[in-house]
Amino acid sequence: MGALVTLDLPDDSPMLGLPWIITFGPLGADDEWEPVVCGPYERAHALALAEAVVAEEQLMAVVEPLLPALTPEEIRGEIAAAQIAAEDEAAEIDQADLYGDFEDVIDEELERAAEREPEPEPAKAPDREEIRAGFARIAALLTAKGG
């Protein structure tokens, strides 16, 4: 079983109505291949598709909104935010080294995970017609005037 990562958003978040993409990549550091990006989808479809794939494969799936940037400044702002986040993550990793290596506790974590209740069945992946209907709704959203 792989891993699924997504944003935990409140029910009234405007991001829920955006198109969403899925980025599939290797789960472990030993695998090296270019990530595969799929979408755009409606959020529910993206989550269900990602769950269906990672339920059977040792992959990482990241489900995230496709943020529409309308100016170069907005794009630069997103790039700057990503760079800051990467620097923060690197600092956290450096801090973590002060407290030991992840490899020191992996066996204990795996044992605890095995003792937990089994994971629920993944959501049923949408069929082709559901996906196509979602594409039509996304196209209407993207071409709506005044948005």
ZALO-147406 format. One record per residue: residue number from 0; residue in one letter; y, z, x of N, C-alpha, C in turn. Coordinates in steps of 0.2 Angstrom, whole numbers. Layout:
// ZALO-147406
@kelo->NUM | voti->a | n_yy->Y | n_zz->Z | n_xx->X | ca_yy->Y | ca_zz->Z | ca_xx->X | c_yy->Y | c_zz->Z | c_xx->X
...
//
This chain:
// ZALO-147406
@kelo->0 | voti->m | n_yy->-6 | n_zz->0 | n_xx->4 | ca_yy->0 | ca_zz->0 | ca_xx->0 | c_yy->6 | c_zz->0 | c_xx->4
@kelo->1 | voti->g | n_yy->11 | n_zz->-4 | n_xx->3 | ca_yy->17 | ca_zz->-4 | ca_xx->6 | c_yy->23 | c_zz->0 | c_xx->4
@kelo->2 | voti->a | n_yy->29 | n_zz->-1 | n_xx->5 | ca_yy->34 | ca_zz->3 | ca_xx->3 | c_yy->40 | c_zz->-1 | c_xx->0
@kelo->3 | voti->l | n_yy->43 | n_zz->2 | n_xx->-5 | ca_yy->48 | ca_zz->-1 | ca_xx->-9 | c_yy->54 | c_zz->3 | c_xx->-8
@kelo->4 | voti->v | n_yy->60 | n_zz->0 | n_xx->-7 | ca_yy->66 | ca_zz->4 | ca_xx->-6 | c_yy->71 | c_zz->1 | c_xx->-10
@kelo->5 | voti->t | n_yy->75 | n_zz->5 | n_xx->-14 | ca_yy->80 | ca_zz->2 | ca_xx->-18 | c_yy->85 | c_zz->8 | c_xx->-19
@kelo->6 | voti->l | n_yy->91 | n_zz->6 | n_xx->-22 | ca_yy->96 | ca_zz->11 | ca_xx->-24 | c_yy->94 | c_zz->15 | c_xx->-30
@kelo->7 | voti->d | n_yy->96 | n_zz->21 | n_xx->-30 | ca_yy->95 | ca_zz->25 | ca_xx->-35 | c_yy->102 | c_zz->26 | c_xx->-39
@kelo->8 | voti->l | n_yy->103 | n_zz->22 | n_xx->-44 | ca_yy->109 | ca_zz->21 | ca_xx->-48 | c_yy->109 | c_zz->25 | c_xx->-54
@kelo->9 | voti->p | n_yy->115 | n_zz->27 | n_xx->-56 | ca_yy->116 | ca_zz->30 | ca_xx->-63 | c_yy->115 | c_zz->25 | c_xx->-68
@kelo->10 | voti->d | n_yy->113 | n_zz->27 | n_xx->-74 | ca_yy->112 | ca_zz->22 | ca_xx->-80 | c_yy->118 | c_zz->18 | c_xx->-81
@kelo->11 | voti->d | n_yy->124 | n_zz->20 | n_xx->-80 | ca_yy->130 | ca_zz->17 | ca_xx->-82 | c_yy->133 | c_zz->13 | c_xx->-76
@kelo->12 | voti->s | n_yy->129 | n_zz->12 | n_xx->-71 | ca_yy->132 | ca_zz->9 | ca_xx->-65 | c_yy->133 | c_zz->1 | c_xx->-66
@kelo->13 | voti->p | n_yy->139 | n_zz->-1 | n_xx->-64 | ca_yy->140 | ca_zz->-8 | ca_xx->-65 | c_yy->136 | c_zz->-13 | c_xx->-61
@kelo->14 | voti->m | n_yy->133 | n_zz->-10 | n_xx->-55 | ca_yy->129 | ca_zz->-14 | ca_xx->-51 | c_yy->122 | c_zz->-16 | c_xx->-54
@kelo->15 | voti->l | n_yy->120 | n_zz->-12 | n_xx->-59 | ca_yy->114 | ca_zz->-14 | ca_xx->-63 | c_yy->114 | c_zz->-21 | c_xx->-66
@kelo->16 | voti->g | n_yy->120 | n_zz->-23 | n_xx->-68 | ca_yy->121 | ca_zz->-30 | ca_xx->-71 | c_yy->121 | c_zz->-35 | c_xx->-66
@kelo->17 | voti->l | n_yy->122 | n_zz->-34 | n_xx->-60 | ca_yy->122 | ca_zz->-39 | ca_xx->-55 | c_yy->115 | c_zz->-43 | c_xx->-53
@kelo->18 | voti->p | n_yy->115 | n_zz->-49 | n_xx->-50 | ca_yy->109 | ca_zz->-51 | ca_xx->-48 | c_yy->106 | c_zz->-47 | c_xx->-42
@kelo->19 | voti->w | n_yy->100 | n_zz->-47 | n_xx->-42 | ca_yy->96 | ca_zz->-43 | ca_xx->-37 | c_yy->92 | c_zz->-47 | c_xx->-32
@kelo->20 | voti->i | n_yy->91 | n_zz->-46 | n_xx->-26 | ca_yy->87 | ca_zz->-49 | ca_xx->-21 | c_yy->82 | c_zz->-45 | c_xx->-19
@kelo->21 | voti->i | n_yy->76 | n_zz->-47 | n_xx->-16 | ca_yy->71 | ca_zz->-44 | ca_xx->-13 | c_yy->70 | c_zz->-46 | c_xx->-6
@kelo->22 | voti->t | n_yy->70 | n_zz->-42 | n_xx->-1 | ca_yy->69 | ca_zz->-44 | ca_xx->6 | c_yy->62 | c_zz->-40 | c_xx->8
@kelo->23 | voti->f | n_yy->57 | n_zz->-45 | n_xx->9 | ca_yy->51 | ca_zz->-42 | ca_xx->11 | c_yy->51 | c_zz->-43 | c_xx->19
@kelo->24 | voti->g | n_yy->48 | n_zz->-38 | n_xx->22 | ca_yy->48 | ca_zz->-38 | ca_xx->29 | c_yy->42 | c_zz->-33 | c_xx->32
@kelo->25 | voti->p | n_yy->40 | n_zz->-33 | n_xx->38 | ca_yy->35 | ca_zz->-29 | ca_xx->41 | c_yy->36 | c_zz->-22 | c_xx->40
@kelo->26 | voti->l | n_yy->31 | n_zz->-18 | n_xx->38 | ca_yy->31 | ca_zz->-11 | ca_xx->37 | c_yy->31 | c_zz->-7 | c_xx->44
@kelo->27 | voti->g | n_yy->27 | n_zz->-10 | n_xx->48 | ca_yy->27 | ca_zz->-6 | ca_xx->55 | c_yy->30 | c_zz->-10 | c_xx->60
@kelo->28 | voti->a | n_yy->32 | n_zz->-6 | n_xx->66 | ca_yy->35 | ca_zz->-9 | ca_xx->71 | c_yy->31 | c_zz->-14 | c_xx->75
@kelo->29 | voti->d | n_yy->24 | n_zz->-13 | n_xx->74 | ca_yy->20 | ca_zz->-18 | ca_xx->78 | c_yy->20 | c_zz->-25 | c_xx->75
@kelo->30 | voti->d | n_yy->22 | n_zz->-26 | n_xx->69 | ca_yy->22 | ca_zz->-33 | ca_xx->66 | c_yy->29 | c_zz->-35 | c_xx->68
@kelo->31 | voti->e | n_yy->29 | n_zz->-42 | n_xx->70 | ca_yy->36 | ca_zz->-45 | ca_xx->71 | c_yy->36 | c_zz->-52 | c_xx->68
@kelo->32 | voti->w | n_yy->39 | n_zz->-52 | n_xx->62 | ca_yy->40 | ca_zz->-59 | ca_xx->59 | c_yy->47 | c_zz->-58 | c_xx->55
@kelo->33 | voti->e | n_yy->50 | n_zz->-64 | n_xx->54 | ca_yy->56 | ca_zz->-64 | ca_xx->50 | c_yy->55 | c_zz->-62 | c_xx->43
@kelo->34 | voti->p | n_yy->60 | n_zz->-58 | n_xx->41 | ca_yy->59 | ca_zz->-56 | ca_xx->34 | c_yy->60 | c_zz->-62 | c_xx->29
@kelo->35 | voti->v | n_yy->57 | n_zz->-61 | n_xx->23 | ca_yy->58 | ca_zz->-66 | ca_xx->18 | c_yy->62 | c_zz->-63 | c_xx->12
@kelo->36 | voti->v | n_yy->67 | n_zz->-67 | n_xx->10 | ca_yy->72 | ca_zz->-65 | ca_xx->5 | c_yy->70 | c_zz->-69 | c_xx->-1
@kelo->37 | voti->c | n_yy->70 | n_zz->-66 | n_xx->-7 | ca_yy->68 | ca_zz->-69 | ca_xx->-13 | c_yy->73 | c_zz->-67 | c_xx->-18
@kelo->38 | voti->g | n_yy->75 | n_zz->-72 | n_xx->-23 | ca_yy->80 | ca_zz->-70 | ca_xx->-28 | c_yy->85 | c_zz->-76 | c_xx->-29
@kelo->39 | voti->p | n_yy->90 | n_zz->-75 | n_xx->-33 | ca_yy->91 | ca_zz->-68 | ca_xx->-36 | c_yy->87 | c_zz->-67 | c_xx->-43
@kelo->40 | voti->y | n_yy->86 | n_zz->-61 | n_xx->-45 | ca_yy->83 | ca_zz->-59 | ca_xx->-51 | c_yy->87 | c_zz->-54 | c_xx->-54
@kelo->41 | voti->e | n_yy->85 | n_zz->-53 | n_xx->-60 | ca_yy->88 | ca_zz->-47 | ca_xx->-64 | c_yy->84 | c_zz->-41 | c_xx->-61
@kelo->42 | voti->r | n_yy->88 | n_zz->-35 | n_xx->-61 | ca_yy->85 | ca_zz->-29 | ca_xx->-57 | c_yy->78 | c_zz->-27 | c_xx->-59
@kelo->43 | voti->a | n_yy->76 | n_zz->-27 | n_xx->-66 | ca_yy->70 | ca_zz->-25 | ca_xx->-68 | c_yy->64 | c_zz->-30 | c_xx->-65
@kelo->44 | voti->h | n_yy->66 | n_zz->-37 | n_xx->-65 | ca_yy->61 | ca_zz->-42 | ca_xx->-63 | c_yy->60 | c_zz->-41 | c_xx->-55
@kelo->45 | voti->a | n_yy->66 | n_zz->-40 | n_xx->-52 | ca_yy->65 | ca_zz->-39 | ca_xx->-44 | c_yy->61 | c_zz->-33 | c_xx->-43
@kelo->46 | voti->l | n_yy->62 | n_zz->-27 | n_xx->-46 | ca_yy->58 | ca_zz->-21 | ca_xx->-45 | c_yy->51 | c_zz->-22 | c_xx->-47
@kelo->47 | voti->a | n_yy->49 | n_zz->-26 | n_xx->-52 | ca_yy->42 | ca_zz->-27 | ca_xx->-54 | c_yy->39 | c_zz->-32 | c_xx->-49
@kelo->48 | voti->l | n_yy->42 | n_zz->-37 | n_xx->-47 | ca_yy->39 | ca_zz->-41 | ca_xx->-42 | c_yy->38 | c_zz->-38 | c_xx->-36
@kelo->49 | voti->a | n_yy->43 | n_zz->-34 | n_xx->-33 | ca_yy->42 | ca_zz->-31 | ca_xx->-27 | c_yy->36 | c_zz->-26 | c_xx->-27
@kelo->50 | voti->e | n_yy->36 | n_zz->-22 | n_xx->-33 | ca_yy->30 | ca_zz->-17 | ca_xx->-34 | c_yy->24 | c_zz->-21 | c_xx->-34
@kelo->51 | voti->a | n_yy->23 | n_zz->-26 | n_xx->-37 | ca_yy->17 | ca_zz->-30 | ca_xx->-37 | c_yy->15 | c_zz->-32 | c_xx->-30
@kelo->52 | voti->v | n_yy->19 | n_zz->-34 | n_xx->-26 | ca_yy->18 | ca_zz->-37 | ca_xx->-19 | c_yy->16 | c_zz->-31 | c_xx->-15
@kelo->53 | voti->v | n_yy->20 | n_zz->-26 | n_xx->-15 | ca_yy->19 | ca_zz->-20 | ca_xx->-10 | c_yy->13 | c_zz->-16 | c_xx->-12
@kelo->54 | voti->a | n_yy->11 | n_zz->-16 | n_xx->-18 | ca_yy->5 | ca_zz->-13 | ca_xx->-21 | c_yy->-2 | c_zz->-15 | c_xx->-17
@kelo->55 | voti->e | n_yy->-2 | n_zz->-21 | n_xx->-15 | ca_yy->-8 | ca_zz->-24 | ca_xx->-12 | c_yy->-7 | c_zz->-26 | c_xx->-5
@kelo->56 | voti->e | n_yy->-1 | n_zz->-25 | n_xx->-2 | ca_yy->1 | ca_zz->-27 | ca_xx->5 | c_yy->4 | c_zz->-22 | c_xx->9
@kelo->57 | voti->q | n_yy->3 | n_zz->-22 | n_xx->15 | ca_yy->7 | ca_zz->-17 | ca_xx->20 | c_yy->13 | c_zz->-20 | c_xx->22
@kelo->58 | voti->l | n_yy->18 | n_zz->-20 | n_xx->17 | ca_yy->24 | ca_zz->-23 | ca_xx->18 | c_yy->30 | c_zz->-18 | c_xx->16
@kelo->59 | voti->m | n_yy->36 | n_zz->-19 | n_xx->18 | ca_yy->42 | ca_zz->-16 | ca_xx->16 | c_yy->46 | c_zz->-21 | c_xx->11
@kelo->60 | voti->a | n_yy->47 | n_zz->-18 | n_xx->5 | ca_yy->52 | ca_zz->-22 | ca_xx->1 | c_yy->58 | c_zz->-19 | c_xx->-1
@kelo->61 | voti->v | n_yy->64 | n_zz->-22 | n_xx->1 | ca_yy->70 | ca_zz->-19 | ca_xx->-1 | c_yy->73 | c_zz->-23 | c_xx->-7
@kelo->62 | voti->v | n_yy->74 | n_zz->-19 | n_xx->-12 | ca_yy->77 | ca_zz->-22 | ca_xx->-18 | c_yy->85 | c_zz->-20 | c_xx->-18
@kelo->63 | voti->e | n_yy->89 | n_zz->-25 | n_xx->-18 | ca_yy->96 | ca_zz->-23 | ca_xx->-18 | c_yy->100 | c_zz->-28 | c_xx->-22
@kelo->64 | voti->p | n_yy->106 | n_zz->-26 | n_xx->-24 | ca_yy->111 | ca_zz->-30 | ca_xx->-28 | c_yy->114 | c_zz->-36 | c_xx->-23
@kelo->65 | voti->l | n_yy->115 | n_zz->-42 | n_xx->-26 | ca_yy->118 | ca_zz->-47 | ca_xx->-23 | c_yy->125 | c_zz->-46 | c_xx->-24
@kelo->66 | voti->l | n_yy->129 | n_zz->-44 | n_xx->-19 | ca_yy->136 | ca_zz->-42 | ca_xx->-20 | c_yy->140 | c_zz->-49 | c_xx->-20
@kelo->67 | voti->p | n_yy->144 | n_zz->-51 | n_xx->-25 | ca_yy->148 | ca_zz->-57 | ca_xx->-24 | c_yy->154 | c_zz->-55 | c_xx->-21
@kelo->68 | voti->a | n_yy->155 | n_zz->-58 | n_xx->-15 | ca_yy->161 | ca_zz->-58 | ca_xx->-11 | c_yy->165 | c_zz->-64 | c_xx->-12
@kelo->69 | voti->l | n_yy->171 | n_zz->-63 | n_xx->-14 | ca_yy->175 | ca_zz->-69 | ca_xx->-16 | c_yy->180 | c_zz->-71 | c_xx->-10
@kelo->70 | voti->t | n_yy->181 | n_zz->-67 | n_xx->-5 | ca_yy->186 | ca_zz->-68 | ca_xx->0 | c_yy->183 | c_zz->-67 | c_xx->7
@kelo->71 | voti->p | n_yy->186 | n_zz->-70 | n_xx->12 | ca_yy->183 | ca_zz->-68 | ca_xx->19 | c_yy->185 | c_zz->-61 | c_xx->20
@kelo->72 | voti->e | n_yy->190 | n_zz->-58 | n_xx->18 | ca_yy->191 | ca_zz->-51 | ca_xx->19 | c_yy->186 | c_zz->-46 | c_xx->16
@kelo->73 | voti->e | n_yy->184 | n_zz->-48 | n_xx->10 | ca_yy->178 | ca_zz->-44 | ca_xx->7 | c_yy->172 | c_zz->-45 | c_xx->11
@kelo->74 | voti->i | n_yy->171 | n_zz->-50 | n_xx->13 | ca_yy->165 | ca_zz->-51 | ca_xx->18 | c_yy->165 | c_zz->-47 | c_xx->24
@kelo->75 | voti->r | n_yy->171 | n_zz->-47 | n_xx->27 | ca_yy->172 | ca_zz->-43 | ca_xx->33 | c_yy->172 | c_zz->-36 | c_xx->32
@kelo->76 | voti->g | n_yy->174 | n_zz->-34 | n_xx->26 | ca_yy->173 | ca_zz->-27 | ca_xx->24 | c_yy->166 | c_zz->-25 | c_xx->23
@kelo->77 | voti->e | n_yy->162 | n_zz->-29 | n_xx->20 | ca_yy->155 | ca_zz->-28 | ca_xx->20 | c_yy->151 | c_zz->-28 | c_xx->27
@kelo->78 | voti->i | n_yy->153 | n_zz->-32 | n_xx->31 | ca_yy->151 | ca_zz->-32 | ca_xx->38 | c_yy->152 | c_zz->-26 | c_xx->41
@kelo->79 | voti->a | n_yy->159 | n_zz->-24 | n_xx->41 | ca_yy->161 | ca_zz->-17 | ca_xx->44 | c_yy->157 | c_zz->-11 | c_xx->41
@kelo->80 | voti->a | n_yy->156 | n_zz->-11 | n_xx->35 | ca_yy->152 | ca_zz->-6 | ca_xx->32 | c_yy->145 | c_zz->-6 | c_xx->34
@kelo->81 | voti->a | n_yy->142 | n_zz->-11 | n_xx->35 | ca_yy->135 | ca_zz->-12 | ca_xx->38 | c_yy->135 | c_zz->-10 | c_xx->45
@kelo->82 | voti->q | n_yy->140 | n_zz->-11 | n_xx->49 | ca_yy->140 | ca_zz->-9 | ca_xx->56 | c_yy->141 | c_zz->-2 | c_xx->57
@kelo->83 | voti->i | n_yy->145 | n_zz->1 | n_xx->52 | ca_yy->146 | ca_zz->8 | ca_xx->53 | c_yy->140 | c_zz->12 | c_xx->51
@kelo->84 | voti->a | n_yy->137 | n_zz->9 | n_xx->45 | ca_yy->130 | ca_zz->12 | ca_xx->43 | c_yy->125 | c_zz->12 | c_xx->49
@kelo->85 | voti->a | n_yy->125 | n_zz->6 | n_xx->52 | ca_yy->120 | ca_zz->6 | ca_xx->58 | c_yy->122 | c_zz->11 | c_xx->64
@kelo->86 | voti->e | n_yy->128 | n_zz->12 | n_xx->65 | ca_yy->130 | ca_zz->16 | ca_xx->70 | c_yy->128 | c_zz->23 | c_xx->68
@kelo->87 | voti->d | n_yy->129 | n_zz->25 | n_xx->62 | ca_yy->127 | ca_zz->32 | ca_xx->59 | c_yy->120 | c_zz->33 | c_xx->59
@kelo->88 | voti->e | n_yy->116 | n_zz->28 | n_xx->58 | ca_yy->109 | ca_zz->28 | ca_xx->58 | c_yy->106 | c_zz->29 | c_xx->65
@kelo->89 | voti->a | n_yy->109 | n_zz->26 | n_xx->70 | ca_yy->108 | ca_zz->27 | ca_xx->77 | c_yy->109 | c_zz->34 | c_xx->79
@kelo->90 | voti->a | n_yy->115 | n_zz->36 | n_xx->77 | ca_yy->117 | ca_zz->43 | ca_xx->79 | c_yy->112 | c_zz->48 | c_xx->76
@kelo->91 | voti->e | n_yy->109 | n_zz->47 | n_xx->70 | ca_yy->105 | ca_zz->51 | ca_xx->67 | c_yy->98 | c_zz->51 | c_xx->70
@kelo->92 | voti->i | n_yy->96 | n_zz->45 | n_xx->73 | ca_yy->90 | ca_zz->45 | ca_xx->77 | c_yy->91 | c_zz->48 | c_xx->83
@kelo->93 | voti->d | n_yy->96 | n_zz->48 | n_xx->86 | ca_yy->97 | ca_zz->51 | ca_xx->92 | c_yy->97 | c_zz->59 | c_xx->91
@kelo->94 | voti->q | n_yy->100 | n_zz->61 | n_xx->86 | ca_yy->100 | ca_zz->68 | ca_xx->84 | c_yy->92 | c_zz->70 | c_xx->83
@kelo->95 | voti->a | n_yy->88 | n_zz->66 | n_xx->79 | ca_yy->82 | ca_zz->68 | ca_xx->78 | c_yy->77 | c_zz->69 | c_xx->84
@kelo->96 | voti->d | n_yy->79 | n_zz->65 | n_xx->89 | ca_yy->75 | ca_zz->66 | ca_xx->95 | c_yy->76 | c_zz->73 | c_xx->98
@kelo->97 | voti->l | n_yy->81 | n_zz->77 | n_xx->96 | ca_yy->82 | ca_zz->84 | ca_xx->99 | c_yy->77 | c_zz->88 | c_xx->96
@kelo->98 | voti->y | n_yy->74 | n_zz->86 | n_xx->90 | ca_yy->70 | ca_zz->91 | ca_xx->86 | c_yy->62 | c_zz->88 | c_xx->87
@kelo->99 | voti->g | n_yy->61 | n_zz->84 | n_xx->91 | ca_yy->54 | ca_zz->81 | ca_xx->92 | c_yy->53 | c_zz->74 | c_xx->90
@kelo->100 | voti->d | n_yy->47 | n_zz->72 | n_xx->91 | ca_yy->46 | ca_zz->65 | ca_xx->89 | c_yy->42 | c_zz->64 | c_xx->83
@kelo->101 | voti->f | n_yy->43 | n_zz->59 | n_xx->79 | ca_yy->40 | ca_zz->58 | ca_xx->73 | c_yy->32 | c_zz->58 | c_xx->74
@kelo->102 | voti->e | n_yy->30 | n_zz->55 | n_xx->79 | ca_yy->23 | ca_zz->55 | ca_xx->80 | c_yy->20 | c_zz->62 | c_xx->80
@kelo->103 | voti->d | n_yy->24 | n_zz->67 | n_xx->82 | ca_yy->21 | ca_zz->74 | ca_xx->82 | c_yy->19 | c_zz->77 | c_xx->75
@kelo->104 | voti->v | n_yy->22 | n_zz->74 | n_xx->70 | ca_yy->21 | ca_zz->77 | ca_xx->63 | c_yy->18 | c_zz->72 | c_xx->59
@kelo->105 | voti->i | n_yy->16 | n_zz->66 | n_xx->61 | ca_yy->13 | ca_zz->61 | ca_xx->56 | c_yy->7 | c_zz->63 | c_xx->53
@kelo->106 | voti->d | n_yy->2 | n_zz->66 | n_xx->57 | ca_yy->-4 | ca_zz->68 | ca_xx->54 | c_yy->-3 | c_zz->73 | c_xx->48
@kelo->107 | voti->e | n_yy->1 | n_zz->77 | n_xx->49 | ca_yy->3 | ca_zz->82 | ca_xx->44 | c_yy->6 | c_zz->79 | c_xx->38
@kelo->108 | voti->e | n_yy->10 | n_zz->75 | n_xx->39 | ca_yy->13 | ca_zz->71 | ca_xx->33 | c_yy->8 | c_zz->67 | c_xx->30
@kelo->109 | voti->l | n_yy->4 | n_zz->64 | n_xx->33 | ca_yy->-1 | ca_zz->60 | ca_xx->30 | c_yy->-6 | c_zz->64 | c_xx->26
@kelo->110 | voti->e | n_yy->-8 | n_zz->70 | n_xx->28 | ca_yy->-12 | ca_zz->74 | ca_xx->25 | c_yy->-9 | c_zz->77 | c_xx->18
@kelo->111 | voti->r | n_yy->-3 | n_zz->79 | n_xx->19 | ca_yy->1 | ca_zz->81 | ca_xx->13 | c_yy->2 | c_zz->75 | c_xx->8
@kelo->112 | voti->a | n_yy->3 | n_zz->69 | n_xx->10 | ca_yy->3 | ca_zz->64 | ca_xx->5 | c_yy->-3 | c_zz->62 | c_xx->2
@kelo->113 | voti->a | n_yy->-9 | n_zz->63 | n_xx->5 | ca_yy->-15 | ca_zz->62 | ca_xx->2 | c_yy->-17 | c_zz->68 | c_xx->-3
@kelo->114 | voti->e | n_yy->-14 | n_zz->74 | n_xx->-2 | ca_yy->-15 | ca_zz->79 | ca_xx->-7 | c_yy->-11 | c_zz->78 | c_xx->-13
@kelo->115 | voti->r | n_yy->-6 | n_zz->74 | n_xx->-13 | ca_yy->-2 | ca_zz->73 | ca_xx->-19 | c_yy->-6 | c_zz->69 | c_xx->-24
@kelo->116 | voti->e | n_yy->-3 | n_zz->69 | n_xx->-30 | ca_yy->-6 | ca_zz->65 | ca_xx->-36 | c_yy->-5 | c_zz->58 | c_xx->-34
@kelo->117 | voti->p | n_yy->-10 | n_zz->54 | n_xx->-37 | ca_yy->-10 | ca_zz->47 | ca_xx->-35 | c_yy->-4 | c_zz->44 | c_xx->-38
@kelo->118 | voti->e | n_yy->-2 | n_zz->38 | n_xx->-35 | ca_yy->4 | ca_zz->34 | ca_xx->-37 | c_yy->3 | c_zz->31 | c_xx->-43
@kelo->119 | voti->p | n_yy->8 | n_zz->31 | n_xx->-48 | ca_yy->7 | ca_zz->27 | ca_xx->-54 | c_yy->5 | c_zz->20 | c_xx->-53
@kelo->120 | voti->e | n_yy->2 | n_zz->17 | n_xx->-58 | ca_yy->1 | ca_zz->9 | ca_xx->-57 | c_yy->8 | c_zz->6 | c_xx->-57
@kelo->121 | voti->p | n_yy->8 | n_zz->0 | n_xx->-53 | ca_yy->14 | ca_zz->-3 | ca_xx->-52 | c_yy->16 | c_zz->-7 | c_xx->-59
@kelo->122 | voti->a | n_yy->22 | n_zz->-8 | n_xx->-60 | ca_yy->24 | ca_zz->-11 | ca_xx->-66 | c_yy->21 | c_zz->-18 | c_xx->-66
@kelo->123 | voti->k | n_yy->20 | n_zz->-21 | n_xx->-72 | ca_yy->17 | ca_zz->-28 | ca_xx->-73 | c_yy->23 | c_zz->-32 | c_xx->-71
@kelo->124 | voti->a | n_yy->21 | n_zz->-37 | n_xx->-66 | ca_yy->26 | ca_zz->-42 | ca_xx->-64 | c_yy->27 | c_zz->-47 | c_xx->-69
@kelo->125 | voti->p | n_yy->34 | n_zz->-49 | n_xx->-70 | ca_yy->36 | ca_zz->-53 | ca_xx->-75 | c_yy->32 | c_zz->-60 | c_xx->-74
@kelo->126 | voti->d | n_yy->31 | n_zz->-64 | n_xx->-80 | ca_yy->28 | ca_zz->-70 | ca_xx->-79 | c_yy->34 | c_zz->-76 | c_xx->-77
@kelo->127 | voti->r | n_yy->32 | n_zz->-82 | n_xx->-76 | ca_yy->36 | ca_zz->-87 | ca_xx->-74 | c_yy->42 | c_zz->-88 | c_xx->-80
@kelo->128 | voti->e | n_yy->40 | n_zz->-88 | n_xx->-86 | ca_yy->45 | ca_zz->-89 | ca_xx->-91 | c_yy->50 | c_zz->-83 | c_xx->-92
@kelo->129 | voti->e | n_yy->48 | n_zz->-77 | n_xx->-90 | ca_yy->52 | ca_zz->-71 | ca_xx->-90 | c_yy->57 | c_zz->-72 | c_xx->-84
@kelo->130 | voti->i | n_yy->55 | n_zz->-74 | n_xx->-79 | ca_yy->59 | ca_zz->-75 | ca_xx->-73 | c_yy->64 | c_zz->-81 | c_xx->-74
@kelo->131 | voti->r | n_yy->62 | n_zz->-86 | n_xx->-77 | ca_yy->66 | ca_zz->-92 | ca_xx->-78 | c_yy->72 | c_zz->-90 | c_xx->-83
@kelo->132 | voti->a | n_yy->70 | n_zz->-86 | n_xx->-88 | ca_yy->75 | ca_zz->-83 | ca_xx->-93 | c_yy->80 | c_zz->-79 | c_xx->-89
@kelo->133 | voti->g | n_yy->77 | n_zz->-75 | n_xx->-85 | ca_yy->82 | ca_zz->-71 | ca_xx->-81 | c_yy->87 | c_zz->-75 | c_xx->-76
@kelo->134 | voti->f | n_yy->84 | n_zz->-80 | n_xx->-74 | ca_yy->88 | ca_zz->-85 | ca_xx->-70 | c_yy->94 | c_zz->-88 | c_xx->-74
@kelo->135 | voti->a | n_yy->92 | n_zz->-90 | n_xx->-80 | ca_yy->97 | ca_zz->-92 | ca_xx->-85 | c_yy->103 | c_zz->-87 | c_xx->-86
@kelo->136 | voti->r | n_yy->101 | n_zz->-81 | n_xx->-87 | ca_yy->106 | ca_zz->-76 | ca_xx->-88 | c_yy->110 | c_zz->-74 | c_xx->-82
@kelo->137 | voti->i | n_yy->107 | n_zz->-75 | n_xx->-76 | ca_yy->111 | ca_zz->-74 | ca_xx->-70 | c_yy->116 | c_zz->-80 | c_xx->-69
@kelo->138 | voti->a | n_yy->113 | n_zz->-86 | n_xx->-71 | ca_yy->118 | ca_zz->-92 | ca_xx->-70 | c_yy->124 | c_zz->-91 | c_xx->-75
@kelo->139 | voti->a | n_yy->122 | n_zz->-88 | n_xx->-81 | ca_yy->128 | ca_zz->-87 | ca_xx->-86 | c_yy->133 | c_zz->-82 | c_xx->-83
@kelo->140 | voti->l | n_yy->130 | n_zz->-77 | n_xx->-80 | ca_yy->134 | ca_zz->-71 | ca_xx->-78 | c_yy->138 | c_zz->-74 | c_xx->-72
@kelo->141 | voti->l | n_yy->136 | n_zz->-78 | n_xx->-67 | ca_yy->139 | ca_zz->-81 | ca_xx->-62 | c_yy->144 | c_zz->-86 | c_xx->-63
@kelo->142 | voti->t | n_yy->143 | n_zz->-89 | n_xx->-69 | ca_yy->148 | ca_zz->-95 | ca_xx->-71 | c_yy->153 | c_zz->-92 | c_xx->-76
@kelo->143 | voti->a | n_yy->152 | n_zz->-86 | n_xx->-79 | ca_yy->157 | ca_zz->-84 | ca_xx->-84 | c_yy->164 | c_zz->-83 | c_xx->-81
@kelo->144 | voti->k | n_yy->168 | n_zz->-85 | n_xx->-85 | ca_yy->176 | ca_zz->-85 | ca_xx->-83 | c_yy->178 | c_zz->-78 | c_xx->-85
@kelo->145 | voti->g | n_yy->183 | n_zz->-76 | n_xx->-80 | ca_yy->186 | ca_zz->-70 | ca_xx->-81 | c_yy->182 | c_zz->-64 | c_xx->-78
@kelo->146 | voti->g | n_yy->177 | n_zz->-66 | n_xx->-75 | ca_yy->172 | ca_zz->-61 | ca_xx->-72 | c_yy->174 | c_zz->-59 | c_xx->-65
//
